Amino acid sequence: MGAGEMPLEAEALTGAGQERELVDSCRSGDPAAFARLVRLHEGMVFNLSARLLGDPEEARDVAQEVFLQVYRMLARFEGRSRLKTWIYRIAVNQCHNRRRFWHRRRRDREEALDEGLVTAEAPAARAAAGPGPYEEARLRERARRVQAALLQLSFEHRSVLVLREVEGLTCEEVARVLGVPEGTVKSRLSRAREAMRQRLLGLVEEGEPS
Amino acid sequence: MTCARVRGRLSEWLDRELEPEAARAVSSHLRECAECARRADELRSVSALLAGLPRLESREPVAARVLDRLEMEAEARRPALAVLFRGFAAARPLILPSLVPAGLFLVSVLAGVVALDSGPLPEVHLAPGAWGAVPASGTERNPLFPSADVEVPRETTGLDLSPEILAGRGEGSMFVETVVARDGTVAGVTVLQGSAEGEEALLEALRQQRYEPVRYRGRRVAVSVYRLISRMSVEATQRVGVTHPPAS
């Protein structure tokens, strides 16, 4: 599934009724339904986890754990929030737990991992832009620096920023995912953007990307 | 609005989350203040940079891994019941072939037992005496079981009850066990009941007795003989003397 397919697949579940139906099928133990649920959401869970953790291996593990948890907790999903929001919430919590453990262990490797993350796991960017080798290298370097700056933020700021700017959720949705008031999301967002601005001043002055 | 206040609200202004009035105030400030306008542009660029990050994909699909894990977990939970409901031979494909040598081994052991066994050969068998004074076998006072297969041993040397021996006896009666060894000699005499005091001569006479060796299933065995000795017993023994003729 490429980046371009994501909105399409999200659209497949826009109807609350369709979502309900899928969840009910999963609860009744239909493995095909659960496989569909995973396939519909694995892209966003992986991207979110990879951006929050800065490590594709960790992100894969987290994505797996997230869906195992989804499977076990599906009975408790009440349908008051959207399935997507609920899964995002589980994913953020998993990343947070993983992060705490991982931060102690591998702080020193972080910088090297960023590189691997962007070069090894971003075939979509190259295919879509179709730029020359110089432009390609420039884009890759830019993405690396943005990711590195993200990882310097606190987890609170990073998660708000990734959900809002990378995943494109509204402030209200972010608030629901994180389980905090919307005002908190807005103030965190403001501070996180300012922190990013200071860290990316060089890039920002290069001009508008794309 | 001061610059500091505007900068504090730029994020919301960019998200169009401000109240219309506040939004208008920020907009008008940005038109006038180049520094704040530049700040706003930079923040917009930051958002664009983040939104422009390439979407990352897992090299291997997550779904396959998750479904594999779930299947494994289900498999790990299942077996206890599954084994019960599988066919006996299907669950243990090697059990029938393995029973053949086991059976052969068992047969050979049984054959050996049958071939070598000429019956158990107990060392001591009890001949039930003809005397009513013997307590019922298996009771507390006579823990020994009599064997119906053993005859009462025949005396070859009778009991020498000379008047001197009997003269010393009082009114009390005595219950005596004589253990007859395999060769017919007396291995021991024990007074089971009554006083042994002053009866040394009588006990010695009992020890001097000789019996015909008792055979059980063709082999000589040792036996115990019980007898009650009292004043009356002499006569009594004489009457039952079919088996024990006292030598007078």
Interface residues (C-beta under 8 A of the other chain):
Chain A: M1 G2 A3 M6 P31 F34 A35 V38 R39 E42 G43 V45 F46 N47 A50 R51 P56 A59 R60 A63 Q64 F67 L68 Y71 L117 V118 A120 E121 A122 P123 A124 A125 R142 A143 V146 Q147 L150 L161 V162 E165 V166 G168 C171 K186 L189 S190 R193 E194 M196 R197 L200 L201 L203 V204 G207 E208 P209 S210
Chain B: G8 R9 L10 S11 E12 D15 E17 R39 E42 L43 R44 S45 V46 S47 A48 L49 L50 A51 G52 L53 P54 R55 L56 E57 S58 R59 E60 P61 V62 A63 R65 V66 L67 R69 L70
